[in-house]
Amino acid sequence: MKLNDSLHVLPVPIIRDGQTTFLNLSLILDSTHGPTLVDTGLPGQFAAIAGLLAEAGVAVEELKRIILTHQDIDHVGSLHELARASGARVLAHAVEAPFIDGTQPPRFARPEALAQNPQLRAAAERFQPTPVDERLEDGATLGLAGGVRVIFTPGHTPGHICLYHEASQSIIAGDALTASSGQLHGPNPAATPDMPTAGQSVAKLAALGVQTIVCYHGGVVNSGAQAQLRQVAGELAGESAGA
């Protein structure tokens, strides 16, 4: 799905409880610096991602960098294969890097997480740690597509980031926000251990000028995105104050 000349959304299908949903990866195009993939789906989705890249006119081998919004298995699952096939540089926030490169166990692979979610075990066993070539920090501007800013948005995980494409006022939100049928929502509370901090992160996003939001779970929000984001930020602030 083409959002503009610089941004595409790659909806990778998954089946859960007999229903088809999508993981919405993002592709940033830059004729000078080459294409950048944001997040990498679950283990075993290399072929599906390669097919969607091809539809957008990009071969896997052409990827120059892969940015991870955070450490969860549905974001890093096919990273190893994609990085190996492309030679792309891998970028993530400094806090998340140890969970991606194998220095520390990612949260989905911890015994307590597997005990609570045994369905994760098969995917966790297929996870292959991958070196992180560049550790990102809050506020850094990547020289891609006219400027892509790193926004540190902890809460869902300690080092979660969003990306802000300044020219189109688009947020690649990872799991900091979710959506359904064009309606914006906050992060999934069941998968977000620090909701007060997550709410502060949403408030940070709401301070930006926003035309489009890409939610990894739920897809694109572009109808009244700014107003919706401010409403969600206000609701989360109210919940935090009432806690």
C-alpha positions in Angstrom: 0.0 0.0 0.0 1.6 3.3 -1.2 1.0 6.2 1.2 3.2 8.6 -0.7 6.4 8.6 -2.8 8.5 7.8 0.3 6.4 5.5 2.4 4.7 2.2 1.7 2.9 -0.1 4.1 3.5 -3.9 3.7 0.6 -5.8 5.2 1.8 -9.3 6.1 -1.1 -11.7 6.7 -1.2 -13.9 9.8 -4.0 -16.3 11.0 -5.0 -16.2 14.6 -8.0 -18.1 16.0 -9.1 -18.8 12.4 -9.1 -15.1 11.6 -6.8 -13.3 9.1 -5.2 -10.2 10.4 -2.1 -8.3 9.3 1.2 -7.1 10.6 1.8 -3.7 9.0 5.5 -3.3 8.2 6.7 -0.1 6.7 9.0 0.6 3.8 10.9 4.0 3.5 12.1 4.8 -0.1 15.0 7.1 -0.8 16.5 7.2 -4.3 19.9 8.3 -2.9 20.3 6.3 0.3 18.3 3.2 -0.7 15.2 1.5 0.8 14.7 0.9 4.5 12.4 -1.7 6.0 10.8 -1.1 9.4 10.2 -4.3 11.4 10.4 -7.8 10.1 7.3 -9.9 11.1 7.3 -13.3 12.6 9.7 -16.2 12.1 9.0 -17.8 8.7 7.6 -14.7 7.0 10.7 -14.0 4.9 9.0 -15.1 1.6 5.8 -13.1 2.3 7.8 -10.0 3.1 10.0 -10.5 0.0 6.9 -10.7 -2.1 5.4 -7.5 -0.7 8.7 -5.8 -1.2 8.8 -6.9 -4.8 5.2 -5.5 -5.3 6.7 -2.1 -4.1 9.5 -2.4 -6.6 12.2 -3.4 -4.1 14.2 -6.7 -4.1 15.3 -8.0 -0.7 18.9 -7.6 -1.9 18.4 -3.9 -2.4 17.5 -3.2 1.3 20.2 -0.9 2.8 18.9 -0.9 6.4 16.4 -2.5 8.7 15.0 -0.5 11.6 13.3 -2.3 14.6 10.8 -0.5 16.6 11.3 -3.0 19.5 12.2 -6.5 20.5 8.9 -8.4 20.3 8.9 -11.6 18.2 6.4 -10.3 15.7 8.8 -7.4 14.9 12.1 -9.2 14.9 11.1 -12.7 13.8 12.4 -12.7 10.2 15.2 -10.2 10.9 18.0 -12.7 10.7 17.0 -14.0 7.2 16.3 -10.5 5.8 19.6 -9.1 7.1 21.6 -12.1 5.8 20.0 -12.0 2.4 20.3 -8.2 2.0 23.4 -7.3 3.9 21.3 -4.4 5.3 22.5 -2.5 8.4 20.3 -3.2 11.5 19.2 -0.2 13.6 17.4 -0.2 17.0 17.2 1.9 20.1 20.2 1.4 22.4 17.9 0.0 25.2 16.4 -2.7 22.9 19.7 -3.7 21.2 20.8 -6.3 23.8 17.5 -8.1 23.4 17.8 -8.3 19.6 21.5 -9.3 19.5 21.2 -12.0 22.1 23.1 -10.4 24.9 19.9 -10.6 27.0 16.9 -12.8 26.5 14.0 -10.9 24.8 10.8 -10.7 26.9 9.0 -13.2 24.7 11.6 -15.9 25.5 11.6 -15.5 29.3 10.3 -18.5 31.2 7.5 -16.5 32.8 6.3 -15.2 29.5 6.3 -18.7 27.9 4.4 -20.0 31.0 1.7 -17.4 30.5 1.7 -17.6 26.7 2.7 -21.2 25.7 1.7 -20.4 22.1 4.8 -18.3 21.8 7.1 -21.2 22.4 7.4 -22.4 18.8 8.1 -18.9 17.5 10.5 -18.1 20.4 12.5 -21.3 19.6 12.9 -20.1 16.0 14.3 -16.7 17.0 17.8 -16.0 15.8 19.6 -13.1 17.5 21.1 -10.7 15.0 23.8 -8.0 15.6 22.6 -4.4 15.8 24.9 -2.2 13.7 23.6 1.2 15.0 22.0 2.1 18.3 19.5 4.9 17.9 18.7 7.7 20.4 15.7 9.9 20.9 15.6 12.9 18.6 18.1 11.6 16.1 17.2 12.5 12.5 18.0 9.9 9.9 18.9 11.4 6.5 16.2 9.4 4.7 13.3 10.6 2.5 13.8 14.2 3.5 14.2 13.4 7.2 13.0 10.7 9.5 13.1 11.5 13.2 13.5 8.8 16.0 10.9 9.3 18.7 11.7 7.4 22.0 8.3 6.0 23.1 8.9 3.5 26.0 6.1 1.8 27.9 5.2 -1.1 25.6 8.8 -2.1 25.9 11.6 -0.2 27.7 13.3 1.0 24.4 10.4 1.2 22.0 10.7 3.8 19.3 8.4 5.4 16.7 9.6 7.0 13.5 8.3 10.4 12.2 8.6 11.2 8.5 8.7 15.0 8.7 7.8 15.8 5.0 4.5 13.9 5.1 3.9 14.3 8.8 3.6 10.5 9.1 4.2 8.4 12.3 5.3 4.8 12.0 4.0 3.9 15.4 5.1 0.3 16.0 3.0 -0.9 19.0 2.8 2.5 20.7 -0.6 2.8 19.2 -3.1 0.4 17.7 -6.0 0.8 15.3 -9.2 -0.8 14.0 -11.0 0.2 10.8 -9.4 3.6 10.8 -10.1 4.3 14.5 -7.0 5.0 16.6 -6.5 3.4 20.0 -3.8 3.3 22.6 -1.4 0.4 23.0 -2.7 -3.0 23.9 -2.7 -3.0 27.8 -2.3 -6.8 28.0 1.1 -6.5 26.1 2.2 -3.2 27.7 3.6 -3.6 31.2 4.1 0.1 31.8 0.9 1.8 30.7 1.6 5.2 32.5 4.9 5.5 30.6 3.2 4.4 27.4 0.6 7.2 27.9 3.3 9.7 28.3 4.8 8.4 25.1 1.5 8.9 23.3 1.3 12.4 24.6 4.8 13.0 23.1 3.5 11.8 19.7 0.4 14.0 20.0 2.7 17.1 20.2 3.8 16.5 16.6 2.0 17.7 13.5 0.3 14.5 12.2 -1.5 13.6 9.0 -1.0 9.8 8.9 -0.3 7.1 11.5 0.8 3.6 10.6 -0.1 1.1 13.4 1.6 -2.2 13.3 -1.6 -3.8 14.5 -4.5 -2.2 12.8 -3.0 -0.4 9.8 -3.3 3.2 8.6 -5.2 6.0 10.3 -5.4 9.1 8.1 -8.9 10.5 8.7 -8.6 13.1 11.4 -5.4 11.5 12.6 -4.2 14.5 14.6 -7.5 14.9 16.4 -7.7 11.1 17.1 -4.2 11.1 18.4 -4.9 14.0 20.8 -8.1 12.2 22.0 -6.2 9.0 22.7 -3.5 10.9 24.5 -6.1 12.6 26.7 -7.9 9.4 27.5 -4.6 7.7 28.5 -3.7 10.7 30.7 -7.1 10.5 32.4 -6.7 6.8 33.0 -3.3 7.4 34.5 -4.5 10.2 36.7 -7.4 8.0 38.0 -5.2 5.0 38.7 
